């Protein structure tokens, strides 16, 4: 099942389920069908989440650690976590203004997990029972600010630094999915979730050990190697097997 949040032709915002070329409107997220249908190509898809927080995992692929640090002799023993604020959300097909405060604006394509119900102190073997579904995400990053600032708020959590979409896919096994990022049609990242150091189960259980995850919260699971720079005019996309493709464009400087 593909869950979408969308703007109707007249601008009103709704939730719905995609079936072939139609969107069947629901009464909120996972509510009953209203009986109203829309043509998929005539609506504007929005980020399919309204989270209280976005939790992210850093350095969850060995090849990404190698390209960033050059040293894989000591891998992390627990997921390295950081937060993005909800203001960082951006929609599918959004134009992301090139940030004025950075000269190193980077993409990181990722699998994102959407939480279904309150999750606290949940063991690994039960973690996936708390998942609503999965979607595609970009962890956009001001790499120079990440190096220079005391904390990562500016580098990771500026406006529109977390595009998500196009929808939430509920029927999916996250253990071995292809993930591919393209910039202007050229493949920049090409990996599989089976190569993650920490599985989705481990990540969710770890977060829930100290922080309650609420319905609609989002967890980004890390990026493989191939991260790189975005320039004005670039078109970037991340495709996750079994979900679909999230596409964004980079606009002029704010």
C-alpha positions, 0 to 999 in steps of 0.5 A: 500500500502506498500512502500519500499526502497531497495537494488537490488541484485547488490547493487543499491538502489531503491524505490518500492511498495510491491505486494504479493511476488514482489517489483514493482520499482517506480521512487523515492518515490511515482513515476511512475512504471518503469516496473522493478519488483524484487522478494521480498526475493532477495532484501535487505530492507532498512529504508523506509525513508530519513528524515530531522529529527526524532521527538520522544515522551517520556512518552506517555503510563501511564504504561511506566511512572509508570515503569520509574518514579513510579508516575502517579499522574501527567501526562503530559499535552502536549507531551514531545518531543525530537529529533533523528538525521538522522544518527541514522537510521538503516535498517531492519535486521541490526546488531546494534553494542553494544555501547562502551559508555554504560552498559545499552543498552535498546530497546523501540518498537514504532509506527512511523509516516511518513510525506507526505507533509509540515506541519505547524500549522495544527489543530488536526482534519486535522493532519492525512491528512499530513501522508504518512503512518506508520511503526515500529521503535525502539527507542534504548537508552543508559539509563545510558547516558540518566541519566548522560548527560546534554542532550540526544544526546549521549543516543538517537542519536548515530549511528543506534539508530533508526531502522525503517521498514520494509516498510511504510503502507499507508492504516492504522488507527493508533488509536487502533493498537496492538504493541508487542516487543520480545527479543529472542522470548520472549514477552517483550512489548504488548500493543495497541496504543489506550492506548497512552496518546496523539493520533497521531493527537495531537502529529502531531498538537503539533509539527507543532505548532512550527516546520515545518515537511517536507515530509519524516520526522518521528515521533516516538509516544512513547513506552509502558511498558516493556522496558529493556536491550539488550545484545550482541547476542540478536535478537529483533523485534517489530510488529505493527498490520497492518504493519508487523515486524521489526527485528534487532540483537545486535552485538559485541562492536564497 
